[in-house]
Amino acid sequence: MSENLPLQARIRRTQWRRLVLAVAALGVLWLCLRLFASILLPFVVAAGLAYFLDPVVTKLEQLGARRAVGALATLFALFIALALFILQLYPVIADQAVALAQNMPGYVSTAQKDFGLFVHGLEHRFGQGEVSNKLQTIAENQAGTIASFAGRAVTNIIGSSFAVVNLLSLLIVTPIVGFYFLRDWPRIIAALDRFVPRPYAPLVRAQAIEVNRVLAAWIRGQAICCLVLALVYALGLSITGLQFGLIVGLAAGLLSFIPYVGTLLGGITAVLISLNQNPGWHGIIAVLIVFACGQALNDYFIQPRFLGDRLGLPAVWIIFALFAGGAAFGFVGIMLAVPVTATLGVLTRFWLRRYLQSSLYLDPAPE
């Protein structure tokens, strides 16, 4: 019966079927993420490792090694380096993180007292005021609640999450799945390419190449930025003699993949510790100098050199994507936020270019 339809009608019906199929596939993917988000972490990490390490394995394959051997050697080298890091630094980092979480309420209490003295000084100079009373009430009533919540959150993350998820999933499942992903990566890409409708294959391949270029450059550049900032902050805070300077600096640097969030959280935490350790302005000024130098180094040298504007999106969209992914799918959503944002950015720019060349944009309005 379809053979009796005009050519344009058959083409239009085929296009609608493809659109329905694409929407259905996205719906099934969304449903799977919602249903299995709690068990997807090792698979998402394995896929990310395969994507990140595929150039290395491809290079080894070009040098004559079998792909399975290259994948196994690359993963073995990575996990040996990770094991050495854990054996050397993790005990120190974990001890400092637990101690920091336990002492945080005391740091906030000291900040409360200093803030109260500051408010009383303002009242003595300018007279009793409603604003100062409200500020004092907030400092006295809310800071303790915030500190308790932060301490419980850090303790839970270091305790249950690391014990259950990392030991079981990341140390057992991830290497196995990552090996298969790395070994079969070219075949996975070829299989995905075979499912693309043939008339649209060149267009889809071009957009996929653009997404890969943007995403690979951003991931590698952002990794370099976070590692350099973590080293700068940890070294700078340790030189100033700040207690827990190592863990605060490392955390601030690694959290810098969220623009400015790592620097702000690390700066606030370091200031609270400095107030408790060395009352006065000297410690606070030293901490602020470290974070100001790190942020300036990041803004004017590290990011322009290693990252640039890889995603082509404002920082506010990256922050929104990370928080939205975390709210929707937890840690898995955070890991998927940047790839999804990069893909949507490339597709949006493509459709905007098509729109600016279309009759919908160019044709004049009827008389």
Disulfide bonds with the S-S distance in Angstrom:
none
